């Protein structure tokens, strides 16, 4: 529906809001994000327009969710494309049941995740090298 630009009616509130927002913000679906063989993921929908990174996630379950996954995706995006998280705006949304939760991204949080990704990636690579025959 997103790729075809088909707006949904409100019968399924979270799904309709998710699809309609993705169309409105001209977001890409199932976008792969890649930093290294050790750190990658796929964002449900993502856009980077006018220096604003948007990442939206649709959750179909009933368990409590967190924005951590979307923050990690933002960090991977910044690493992959060489973007400074302090020079952009970030908005994350989680669509679940009849609720849309919104979080403005904190560049300090994203930078902390970036630093962890880099450190753990280097550690994993050194362990791989040490265990090569």
Beta strands, then each sheet from edge to edge (+ up, - down):
strand 1: 28-36
strand 2: 39-49
strand 3: 52-59
strand 4: 89-96
strand 5: 99-104
sheet 1: 1+ 2- 3+ 4+ 5-
end
